């Protein structure tokens, strides 16, 4: 995991995001909305000693389909190691502690920009594609 306060300080905050969290399990699929889209992330939360603020962002994505459809695709990805090996690893390695976080964005045309902003700020370890301006520096950091 790369923690870089310089990247955090450059986050443009184009829109205020209101995040929701759902434990990533098949049983929780109906808790994910099927009427909105936007950006999402996967976060691992150890759950040790009731610590209120210990989590690690692993992955950031976007969807212009609804969140429930995207969530269900990831549930299928848990059993498909060859499709996207890095995603398969994330979904299975952290399975017991993985949360799906999502933020609705009503302006569909800016969803990609918001995703790129989040990628550039957080540098999530399981993402493989990054905005052009940070692609080269990421190669050095990894």
Phi and psi in radians as a Rosetta constraint file:
Dihedral C 1 N 2 CA 2 C 2 CIRCULARHARMONIC -1.861 0.35
Dihedral N 2 CA 2 C 2 N 3 CIRCULARHARMONIC 2.047 0.35
Dihedral C 2 N 3 CA 3 C 3 CIRCULARHARMONIC -1.810 0.35
Dihedral N 3 CA 3 C 3 N 4 CIRCULARHARMONIC 2.053 0.35
Dihedral C 3 N 4 CA 4 C 4 CIRCULARHARMONIC -2.372 0.35
Dihedral N 4 CA 4 C 4 N 5 CIRCULARHARMONIC 1.688 0.35
Dihedral C 4 N 5 CA 5 C 5 CIRCULARHARMONIC -1.008 0.35
Dihedral N 5 CA 5 C 5 N 6 CIRCULARHARMONIC -0.489 0.35
Dihedral C 5 N 6 CA 6 C 6 CIRCULARHARMONIC -1.089 0.35
Dihedral N 6 CA 6 C 6 N 7 CIRCULARHARMONIC -0.706 0.35
Dihedral C 6 N 7 CA 7 C 7 CIRCULARHARMONIC -1.163 0.35
Dihedral N 7 CA 7 C 7 N 8 CIRCULARHARMONIC -0.694 0.35
Dihedral C 7 N 8 CA 8 C 8 CIRCULARHARMONIC -1.062 0.35
Dihedral N 8 CA 8 C 8 N 9 CIRCULARHARMONIC -0.717 0.35
Dihedral C 8 N 9 CA 9 C 9 CIRCULARHARMONIC -1.191 0.35
Dihedral N 9 CA 9 C 9 N 10 CIRCULARHARMONIC -0.317 0.35
Dihedral C 9 N 10 CA 10 C 10 CIRCULARHARMONIC -1.640 0.35
Dihedral N 10 CA 10 C 10 N 11 CIRCULARHARMONIC -0.019 0.35
Dihedral C 10 N 11 CA 11 C 11 CIRCULARHARMONIC -1.094 0.35
Dihedral N 11 CA 11 C 11 N 12 CIRCULARHARMONIC 2.146 0.35
Dihedral C 11 N 12 CA 12 C 12 CIRCULARHARMONIC -1.374 0.35
Dihedral N 12 CA 12 C 12 N 13 CIRCULARHARMONIC -0.237 0.35
Dihedral C 12 N 13 CA 13 C 13 CIRCULARHARMONIC 0.848 0.35
Dihedral N 13 CA 13 C 13 N 14 CIRCULARHARMONIC 1.001 0.35
Dihedral C 13 N 14 CA 14 C 14 CIRCULARHARMONIC -1.067 0.35
Dihedral N 14 CA 14 C 14 N 15 CIRCULARHARMONIC -0.664 0.35
Dihedral C 14 N 15 CA 15 C 15 CIRCULARHARMONIC -2.447 0.35
Dihedral N 15 CA 15 C 15 N 16 CIRCULARHARMONIC 2.672 0.35
Dihedral C 15 N 16 CA 16 C 16 CIRCULARHARMONIC -1.393 0.35
Dihedral N 16 CA 16 C 16 N 17 CIRCULARHARMONIC 2.140 0.35
Dihedral C 16 N 17 CA 17 C 17 CIRCULARHARMONIC -1.702 0.35
Dihedral N 17 CA 17 C 17 N 18 CIRCULARHARMONIC 2.388 0.35
Dihedral C 17 N 18 CA 18 C 18 CIRCULARHARMONIC -1.956 0.35
Dihedral N 18 CA 18 C 18 N 19 CIRCULARHARMONIC 1.883 0.35
Dihedral C 18 N 19 CA 19 C 19 CIRCULARHARMONIC -1.556 0.35
Dihedral N 19 CA 19 C 19 N 20 CIRCULARHARMONIC 2.524 0.35
Dihedral C 19 N 20 CA 20 C 20 CIRCULARHARMONIC -2.162 0.35
Dihedral N 20 CA 20 C 20 N 21 CIRCULARHARMONIC 2.645 0.35
Dihedral C 20 N 21 CA 21 C 21 CIRCULARHARMONIC -2.216 0.35
Dihedral N 21 CA 21 C 21 N 22 CIRCULARHARMONIC 2.457 0.35
Dihedral C 21 N 22 CA 22 C 22 CIRCULARHARMONIC -2.416 0.35
Dihedral N 22 CA 22 C 22 N 23 CIRCULARHARMONIC 2.309 0.35
Dihedral C 22 N 23 CA 23 C 23 CIRCULARHARMONIC -1.021 0.35
Dihedral N 23 CA 23 C 23 N 24 CIRCULARHARMONIC 2.349 0.35
Dihedral C 23 N 24 CA 24 C 24 CIRCULARHARMONIC -1.448 0.35
Dihedral N 24 CA 24 C 24 N 25 CIRCULARHARMONIC 1.570 0.35
Dihedral C 24 N 25 CA 25 C 25 CIRCULARHARMONIC -2.494 0.35
Dihedral N 25 CA 25 C 25 N 26 CIRCULARHARMONIC 2.721 0.35
Dihedral C 25 N 26 CA 26 C 26 CIRCULARHARMONIC -1.040 0.35
Dihedral N 26 CA 26 C 26 N 27 CIRCULARHARMONIC -0.537 0.35
Dihedral C 26 N 27 CA 27 C 27 CIRCULARHARMONIC -1.171 0.35
Dihedral N 27 CA 27 C 27 N 28 CIRCULARHARMONIC -0.353 0.35
Dihedral C 27 N 28 CA 28 C 28 CIRCULARHARMONIC -1.772 0.35
Dihedral N 28 CA 28 C 28 N 29 CIRCULARHARMONIC 0.155 0.35
Dihedral C 28 N 29 CA 29 C 29 CIRCULARHARMONIC -1.022 0.35
Dihedral N 29 CA 29 C 29 N 30 CIRCULARHARMONIC -0.627 0.35
Dihedral C 29 N 30 CA 30 C 30 CIRCULARHARMONIC -1.300 0.35
Dihedral N 30 CA 30 C 30 N 31 CIRCULARHARMONIC -0.179 0.35
Dihedral C 30 N 31 CA 31 C 31 CIRCULARHARMONIC -1.435 0.35
Dihedral N 31 CA 31 C 31 N 32 CIRCULARHARMONIC -0.129 0.35
Dihedral C 31 N 32 CA 32 C 32 CIRCULARHARMONIC -1.711 0.35
Dihedral N 32 CA 32 C 32 N 33 CIRCULARHARMONIC 2.271 0.35
Dihedral C 32 N 33 CA 33 C 33 CIRCULARHARMONIC -1.173 0.35
Dihedral N 33 CA 33 C 33 N 34 CIRCULARHARMONIC 2.539 0.35
Dihedral C 33 N 34 CA 34 C 34 CIRCULARHARMONIC -1.924 0.35
Dihedral N 34 CA 34 C 34 N 35 CIRCULARHARMONIC 0.345 0.35
Dihedral C 34 N 35 CA 35 C 35 CIRCULARHARMONIC -2.174 0.35
Dihedral N 35 CA 35 C 35 N 36 CIRCULARHARMONIC -0.066 0.35
Dihedral C 35 N 36 CA 36 C 36 CIRCULARHARMONIC -2.294 0.35
Dihedral N 36 CA 36 C 36 N 37 CIRCULARHARMONIC 2.821 0.35
Dihedral C 36 N 37 CA 37 C 37 CIRCULARHARMONIC -2.386 0.35
Dihedral N 37 CA 37 C 37 N 38 CIRCULARHARMONIC 3.071 0.35
Dihedral C 37 N 38 CA 38 C 38 CIRCULARHARMONIC 2.716 0.35
Dihedral N 38 CA 38 C 38 N 39 CIRCULARHARMONIC -2.365 0.35
Dihedral C 38 N 39 CA 39 C 39 CIRCULARHARMONIC -1.959 0.35
Dihedral N 39 CA 39 C 39 N 40 CIRCULARHARMONIC 2.718 0.35
Dihedral C 39 N 40 CA 40 C 40 CIRCULARHARMONIC -2.546 0.35
Dihedral N 40 CA 40 C 40 N 41 CIRCULARHARMONIC 2.893 0.35
Dihedral C 40 N 41 CA 41 C 41 CIRCULARHARMONIC -2.576 0.35
Dihedral N 41 CA 41 C 41 N 42 CIRCULARHARMONIC 2.820 0.35
Dihedral C 41 N 42 CA 42 C 42 CIRCULARHARMONIC -1.936 0.35
Dihedral N 42 CA 42 C 42 N 43 CIRCULARHARMONIC 2.310 0.35
Dihedral C 42 N 43 CA 43 C 43 CIRCULARHARMONIC -2.234 0.35
Dihedral N 43 CA 43 C 43 N 44 CIRCULARHARMONIC 2.398 0.35
Dihedral C 43 N 44 CA 44 C 44 CIRCULARHARMONIC -1.776 0.35
Dihedral N 44 CA 44 C 44 N 45 CIRCULARHARMONIC 2.308 0.35
Dihedral C 44 N 45 CA 45 C 45 CIRCULARHARMONIC -2.169 0.35
Dihedral N 45 CA 45 C 45 N 46 CIRCULARHARMONIC 1.969 0.35
Dihedral C 45 N 46 CA 46 C 46 CIRCULARHARMONIC -1.060 0.35
Dihedral N 46 CA 46 C 46 N 47 CIRCULARHARMONIC -0.626 0.35
Dihedral C 46 N 47 CA 47 C 47 CIRCULARHARMONIC 1.244 0.35
Dihedral N 47 CA 47 C 47 N 48 CIRCULARHARMONIC 0.598 0.35
Dihedral C 47 N 48 CA 48 C 48 CIRCULARHARMONIC -1.685 0.35
Dihedral N 48 CA 48 C 48 N 49 CIRCULARHARMONIC 2.254 0.35
Dihedral C 48 N 49 CA 49 C 49 CIRCULARHARMONIC 0.986 0.35
Dihedral N 49 CA 49 C 49 N 50 CIRCULARHARMONIC 0.543 0.35
Dihedral C 49 N 50 CA 50 C 50 CIRCULARHARMONIC 0.959 0.35
Dihedral N 50 CA 50 C 50 N 51 CIRCULARHARMONIC 0.483 0.35
Dihedral C 50 N 51 CA 51 C 51 CIRCULARHARMONIC -1.073 0.35
Dihedral N 51 CA 51 C 51 N 52 CIRCULARHARMONIC 2.247 0.35
Dihedral C 51 N 52 CA 52 C 52 CIRCULARHARMONIC -1.408 0.35
Dihedral N 52 CA 52 C 52 N 53 CIRCULARHARMONIC -0.235 0.35
Dihedral C 52 N 53 CA 53 C 53 CIRCULARHARMONIC -2.522 0.35
Dihedral N 53 CA 53 C 53 N 54 CIRCULARHARMONIC 0.849 0.35
Dihedral C 53 N 54 CA 54 C 54 CIRCULARHARMONIC -2.127 0.35
Dihedral N 54 CA 54 C 54 N 55 CIRCULARHARMONIC 1.745 0.35
Dihedral C 54 N 55 CA 55 C 55 CIRCULARHARMONIC -2.567 0.35
Dihedral N 55 CA 55 C 55 N 56 CIRCULARHARMONIC 2.812 0.35
Dihedral C 55 N 56 CA 56 C 56 CIRCULARHARMONIC -2.313 0.35
Dihedral N 56 CA 56 C 56 N 57 CIRCULARHARMONIC 2.138 0.35
Dihedral C 56 N 57 CA 57 C 57 CIRCULARHARMONIC -1.366 0.35
Dihedral N 57 CA 57 C 57 N 58 CIRCULARHARMONIC 2.177 0.35
Dihedral C 57 N 58 CA 58 C 58 CIRCULARHARMONIC -1.838 0.35
Dihedral N 58 CA 58 C 58 N 59 CIRCULARHARMONIC -0.535 0.35
Dihedral C 58 N 59 CA 59 C 59 CIRCULARHARMONIC -2.734 0.35
Dihedral N 59 CA 59 C 59 N 60 CIRCULARHARMONIC 2.510 0.35
Dihedral C 59 N 60 CA 60 C 60 CIRCULARHARMONIC -2.208 0.35
Dihedral N 60 CA 60 C 60 N 61 CIRCULARHARMONIC 2.419 0.35
Dihedral C 60 N 61 CA 61 C 61 CIRCULARHARMONIC -2.534 0.35
Dihedral N 61 CA 61 C 61 N 62 CIRCULARHARMONIC 3.121 0.35
Dihedral C 61 N 62 CA 62 C 62 CIRCULARHARMONIC -2.392 0.35
Dihedral N 62 CA 62 C 62 N 63 CIRCULARHARMONIC 2.736 0.35
Dihedral C 62 N 63 CA 63 C 63 CIRCULARHARMONIC -2.593 0.35
Dihedral N 63 CA 63 C 63 N 64 CIRCULARHARMONIC 2.396 0.35
Dihedral C 63 N 64 CA 64 C 64 CIRCULARHARMONIC -1.796 0.35
Dihedral N 64 CA 64 C 64 N 65 CIRCULARHARMONIC -0.095 0.35
Dihedral C 64 N 65 CA 65 C 65 CIRCULARHARMONIC -1.471 0.35
Dihedral N 65 CA 65 C 65 N 66 CIRCULARHARMONIC -3.089 0.35
Dihedral C 65 N 66 CA 66 C 66 CIRCULARHARMONIC -1.434 0.35
Dihedral N 66 CA 66 C 66 N 67 CIRCULARHARMONIC 2.771 0.35
Dihedral C 66 N 67 CA 67 C 67 CIRCULARHARMONIC -1.047 0.35
Dihedral N 67 CA 67 C 67 N 68 CIRCULARHARMONIC -0.667 0.35
Dihedral C 67 N 68 CA 68 C 68 CIRCULARHARMONIC -1.105 0.35
Dihedral N 68 CA 68 C 68 N 69 CIRCULARHARMONIC -0.729 0.35
Dihedral C 68 N 69 CA 69 C 69 CIRCULARHARMONIC -1.034 0.35
Dihedral N 69 CA 69 C 69 N 70 CIRCULARHARMONIC -0.780 0.35
Dihedral C 69 N 70 CA 70 C 70 CIRCULARHARMONIC -1.147 0.35
Dihedral N 70 CA 70 C 70 N 71 CIRCULARHARMONIC -0.741 0.35
Dihedral C 70 N 71 CA 71 C 71 CIRCULARHARMONIC -1.006 0.35
Dihedral N 71 CA 71 C 71 N 72 CIRCULARHARMONIC -0.801 0.35
Dihedral C 71 N 72 CA 72 C 72 CIRCULARHARMONIC -1.125 0.35
Dihedral N 72 CA 72 C 72 N 73 CIRCULARHARMONIC -0.600 0.35
Dihedral C 72 N 73 CA 73 C 73 CIRCULARHARMONIC -1.102 0.35
Dihedral N 73 CA 73 C 73 N 74 CIRCULARHARMONIC -0.696 0.35
Dihedral C 73 N 74 CA 74 C 74 CIRCULARHARMONIC -1.177 0.35
Dihedral N 74 CA 74 C 74 N 75 CIRCULARHARMONIC -0.621 0.35
Dihedral C 74 N 75 CA 75 C 75 CIRCULARHARMONIC -1.044 0.35
Dihedral N 75 CA 75 C 75 N 76 CIRCULARHARMONIC -0.700 0.35
Dihedral C 75 N 76 CA 76 C 76 CIRCULARHARMONIC -1.197 0.35
Dihedral N 76 CA 76 C 76 N 77 CIRCULARHARMONIC -0.637 0.35
Dihedral C 76 N 77 CA 77 C 77 CIRCULARHARMONIC -1.090 0.35
Dihedral N 77 CA 77 C 77 N 78 CIRCULARHARMONIC -0.377 0.35
Dihedral C 77 N 78 CA 78 C 78 CIRCULARHARMONIC -1.079 0.35
Dihedral N 78 CA 78 C 78 N 79 CIRCULARHARMONIC -0.383 0.35
Dihedral C 78 N 79 CA 79 C 79 CIRCULARHARMONIC -1.971 0.35
Dihedral N 79 CA 79 C 79 N 80 CIRCULARHARMONIC 0.274 0.35
Dihedral C 79 N 80 CA 80 C 80 CIRCULARHARMONIC -2.192 0.35
Dihedral N 80 CA 80 C 80 N 81 CIRCULARHARMONIC 1.399 0.35
Dihedral C 80 N 81 CA 81 C 81 CIRCULARHARMONIC -1.127 0.35
Dihedral N 81 CA 81 C 81 N 82 CIRCULARHARMONIC -0.411 0.35
Dihedral C 81 N 82 CA 82 C 82 CIRCULARHARMONIC -1.574 0.35
Dihedral N 82 CA 82 C 82 N 83 CIRCULARHARMONIC -0.324 0.35
Dihedral C 82 N 83 CA 83 C 83 CIRCULARHARMONIC -1.120 0.35
Dihedral N 83 CA 83 C 83 N 84 CIRCULARHARMONIC -1.041 0.35
Dihedral C 83 N 84 CA 84 C 84 CIRCULARHARMONIC -2.456 0.35
Dihedral N 84 CA 84 C 84 N 85 CIRCULARHARMONIC 1.594 0.35
Dihedral C 84 N 85 CA 85 C 85 CIRCULARHARMONIC -0.969 0.35
Dihedral N 85 CA 85 C 85 N 86 CIRCULARHARMONIC -0.661 0.35
Dihedral C 85 N 86 CA 86 C 86 CIRCULARHARMONIC -1.169 0.35
Dihedral N 86 CA 86 C 86 N 87 CIRCULARHARMONIC -0.646 0.35
Dihedral C 86 N 87 CA 87 C 87 CIRCULARHARMONIC -1.245 0.35
Dihedral N 87 CA 87 C 87 N 88 CIRCULARHARMONIC -0.729 0.35
Dihedral C 87 N 88 CA 88 C 88 CIRCULARHARMONIC -0.981 0.35
Dihedral N 88 CA 88 C 88 N 89 CIRCULARHARMONIC -0.804 0.35
Dihedral C 88 N 89 CA 89 C 89 CIRCULARHARMONIC -1.055 0.35
Dihedral N 89 CA 89 C 89 N 90 CIRCULARHARMONIC -0.844 0.35
Dihedral C 89 N 90 CA 90 C 90 CIRCULARHARMONIC -1.028 0.35
Dihedral N 90 CA 90 C 90 N 91 CIRCULARHARMONIC -0.828 0.35
Dihedral C 90 N 91 CA 91 C 91 CIRCULARHARMONIC -1.151 0.35
Dihedral N 91 CA 91 C 91 N 92 CIRCULARHARMONIC -0.519 0.35
Dihedral C 91 N 92 CA 92 C 92 CIRCULARHARMONIC -1.706 0.35
Dihedral N 92 CA 92 C 92 N 93 CIRCULARHARMONIC -0.666 0.35
Dihedral C 92 N 93 CA 93 C 93 CIRCULARHARMONIC -1.108 0.35
Dihedral N 93 CA 93 C 93 N 94 CIRCULARHARMONIC -0.697 0.35
Dihedral C 93 N 94 CA 94 C 94 CIRCULARHARMONIC -1.826 0.35
Dihedral N 94 CA 94 C 94 N 95 CIRCULARHARMONIC 0.246 0.35
Dihedral C 94 N 95 CA 95 C 95 CIRCULARHARMONIC -0.778 0.35
Dihedral N 95 CA 95 C 95 N 96 CIRCULARHARMONIC -0.800 0.35
Dihedral C 95 N 96 CA 96 C 96 CIRCULARHARMONIC -1.308 0.35
Dihedral N 96 CA 96 C 96 N 97 CIRCULARHARMONIC -0.220 0.35
Dihedral C 96 N 97 CA 97 C 97 CIRCULARHARMONIC -2.227 0.35
Dihedral N 97 CA 97 C 97 N 98 CIRCULARHARMONIC 0.290 0.35
Dihedral C 97 N 98 CA 98 C 98 CIRCULARHARMONIC -1.675 0.35
Dihedral N 98 CA 98 C 98 N 99 CIRCULARHARMONIC 2.369 0.35
Dihedral C 98 N 99 CA 99 C 99 CIRCULARHARMONIC -2.168 0.35
Dihedral N 99 CA 99 C 99 N 100 CIRCULARHARMONIC 2.512 0.35
Dihedral C 99 N 100 CA 100 C 100 CIRCULARHARMONIC -1.801 0.35
Dihedral N 100 CA 100 C 100 N 101 CIRCULARHARMONIC 2.092 0.35
Dihedral C 100 N 101 CA 101 C 101 CIRCULARHARMONIC -1.971 0.35
Dihedral N 101 CA 101 C 101 N 102 CIRCULARHARMONIC 2.432 0.35
Dihedral C 101 N 102 CA 102 C 102 CIRCULARHARMONIC -2.490 0.35
Dihedral N 102 CA 102 C 102 N 103 CIRCULARHARMONIC 2.601 0.35
Dihedral C 102 N 103 CA 103 C 103 CIRCULARHARMONIC -2.350 0.35
Dihedral N 103 CA 103 C 103 N 104 CIRCULARHARMONIC 2.124 0.35
Dihedral C 103 N 104 CA 104 C 104 CIRCULARHARMONIC -1.240 0.35
Dihedral N 104 CA 104 C 104 N 105 CIRCULARHARMONIC 2.389 0.35
Dihedral C 104 N 105 CA 105 C 105 CIRCULARHARMONIC -2.214 0.35
Dihedral N 105 CA 105 C 105 N 106 CIRCULARHARMONIC 2.021 0.35
Dihedral C 105 N 106 CA 106 C 106 CIRCULARHARMONIC -1.298 0.35
Dihedral N 106 CA 106 C 106 N 107 CIRCULARHARMONIC -0.546 0.35
Dihedral C 106 N 107 CA 107 C 107 CIRCULARHARMONIC -1.488 0.35
Dihedral N 107 CA 107 C 107 N 108 CIRCULARHARMONIC 1.623 0.35
Dihedral C 107 N 108 CA 108 C 108 CIRCULARHARMONIC -1.011 0.35
Dihedral N 108 CA 108 C 108 N 109 CIRCULARHARMONIC -0.563 0.35
Dihedral C 108 N 109 CA 109 C 109 CIRCULARHARMONIC -1.210 0.35
Dihedral N 109 CA 109 C 109 N 110 CIRCULARHARMONIC -0.217 0.35
Dihedral C 109 N 110 CA 110 C 110 CIRCULARHARMONIC -1.893 0.35
Dihedral N 110 CA 110 C 110 N 111 CIRCULARHARMONIC 0.032 0.35
Dihedral C 110 N 111 CA 111 C 111 CIRCULARHARMONIC -0.996 0.35
Dihedral N 111 CA 111 C 111 N 112 CIRCULARHARMONIC -0.787 0.35
Dihedral C 111 N 112 CA 112 C 112 CIRCULARHARMONIC -1.083 0.35
Dihedral N 112 CA 112 C 112 N 113 CIRCULARHARMONIC -0.669 0.35
Dihedral C 112 N 113 CA 113 C 113 CIRCULARHARMONIC -1.140 0.35
Dihedral N 113 CA 113 C 113 N 114 CIRCULARHARMONIC -0.725 0.35
Dihedral C 113 N 114 CA 114 C 114 CIRCULARHARMONIC -1.138 0.35
Dihedral N 114 CA 114 C 114 N 115 CIRCULARHARMONIC -0.749 0.35
Dihedral C 114 N 115 CA 115 C 115 CIRCULARHARMONIC -1.008 0.35
Dihedral N 115 CA 115 C 115 N 116 CIRCULARHARMONIC -0.822 0.35
Dihedral C 115 N 116 CA 116 C 116 CIRCULARHARMONIC -1.072 0.35
Dihedral N 116 CA 116 C 116 N 117 CIRCULARHARMONIC -0.687 0.35
Dihedral C 116 N 117 CA 117 C 117 CIRCULARHARMONIC -1.054 0.35
Dihedral N 117 CA 117 C 117 N 118 CIRCULARHARMONIC -0.781 0.35
Dihedral C 117 N 118 CA 118 C 118 CIRCULARHARMONIC -1.171 0.35
Dihedral N 118 CA 118 C 118 N 119 CIRCULARHARMONIC -0.704 0.35
Dihedral C 118 N 119 CA 119 C 119 CIRCULARHARMONIC -1.064 0.35
Dihedral N 119 CA 119 C 119 N 120 CIRCULARHARMONIC -0.767 0.35
Dihedral C 119 N 120 CA 120 C 120 CIRCULARHARMONIC -1.196 0.35
Dihedral N 120 CA 120 C 120 N 121 CIRCULARHARMONIC -0.541 0.35
Dihedral C 120 N 121 CA 121 C 121 CIRCULARHARMONIC -1.403 0.35
Dihedral N 121 CA 121 C 121 N 122 CIRCULARHARMONIC -0.746 0.35
Dihedral C 121 N 122 CA 122 C 122 CIRCULARHARMONIC -1.648 0.35
Dihedral N 122 CA 122 C 122 N 123 CIRCULARHARMONIC -0.480 0.35
Dihedral C 122 N 123 CA 123 C 123 CIRCULARHARMONIC 0.898 0.35
Dihedral N 123 CA 123 C 123 N 124 CIRCULARHARMONIC 0.979 0.35
Dihedral C 123 N 124 CA 124 C 124 CIRCULARHARMONIC -1.106 0.35
Dihedral N 124 CA 124 C 124 N 125 CIRCULARHARMONIC 2.412 0.35
Dihedral C 124 N 125 CA 125 C 125 CIRCULARHARMONIC -1.200 0.35
Dihedral N 125 CA 125 C 125 N 126 CIRCULARHARMONIC -0.390 0.35
Dihedral C 125 N 126 CA 126 C 126 CIRCULARHARMONIC -1.704 0.35
Dihedral N 126 CA 126 C 126 N 127 CIRCULARHARMONIC -0.041 0.35
Dihedral C 126 N 127 CA 127 C 127 CIRCULARHARMONIC -1.387 0.35
Dihedral N 127 CA 127 C 127 N 128 CIRCULARHARMONIC 2.517 0.35
Dihedral C 127 N 128 CA 128 C 128 CIRCULARHARMONIC -1.894 0.35
Dihedral N 128 CA 128 C 128 N 129 CIRCULARHARMONIC -0.426 0.35
Dihedral C 128 N 129 CA 129 C 129 CIRCULARHARMONIC -1.958 0.35
Dihedral N 129 CA 129 C 129 N 130 CIRCULARHARMONIC 2.365 0.35
Dihedral C 129 N 130 CA 130 C 130 CIRCULARHARMONIC -2.319 0.35
Dihedral N 130 CA 130 C 130 N 131 CIRCULARHARMONIC 2.792 0.35
Dihedral C 130 N 131 CA 131 C 131 CIRCULARHARMONIC -0.999 0.35
Dihedral N 131 CA 131 C 131 N 132 CIRCULARHARMONIC 2.628 0.35
Dihedral C 131 N 132 CA 132 C 132 CIRCULARHARMONIC -0.915 0.35
Dihedral N 132 CA 132 C 132 N 133 CIRCULARHARMONIC -0.698 0.35
Dihedral C 132 N 133 CA 133 C 133 CIRCULARHARMONIC -1.177 0.35
Dihedral N 133 CA 133 C 133 N 134 CIRCULARHARMONIC -0.298 0.35
Dihedral C 133 N 134 CA 134 C 134 CIRCULARHARMONIC -2.048 0.35
Dihedral N 134 CA 134 C 134 N 135 CIRCULARHARMONIC 0.029 0.35
Dihedral C 134 N 135 CA 135 C 135 CIRCULARHARMONIC -1.025 0.35
Dihedral N 135 CA 135 C 135 N 136 CIRCULARHARMONIC -0.872 0.35
Dihedral C 135 N 136 CA 136 C 136 CIRCULARHARMONIC -1.132 0.35
Dihedral N 136 CA 136 C 136 N 137 CIRCULARHARMONIC -0.851 0.35
Dihedral C 136 N 137 CA 137 C 137 CIRCULARHARMONIC -1.036 0.35
Dihedral N 137 CA 137 C 137 N 138 CIRCULARHARMONIC -0.564 0.35
Dihedral C 137 N 138 CA 138 C 138 CIRCULARHARMONIC -1.145 0.35
Dihedral N 138 CA 138 C 138 N 139 CIRCULARHARMONIC -0.610 0.35
Dihedral C 138 N 139 CA 139 C 139 CIRCULARHARMONIC -1.057 0.35
Dihedral N 139 CA 139 C 139 N 140 CIRCULARHARMONIC -0.676 0.35
Dihedral C 139 N 140 CA 140 C 140 CIRCULARHARMONIC -1.213 0.35
Dihedral N 140 CA 140 C 140 N 141 CIRCULARHARMONIC -0.710 0.35
Dihedral C 140 N 141 CA 141 C 141 CIRCULARHARMONIC -1.247 0.35
Dihedral N 141 CA 141 C 141 N 142 CIRCULARHARMONIC -0.473 0.35
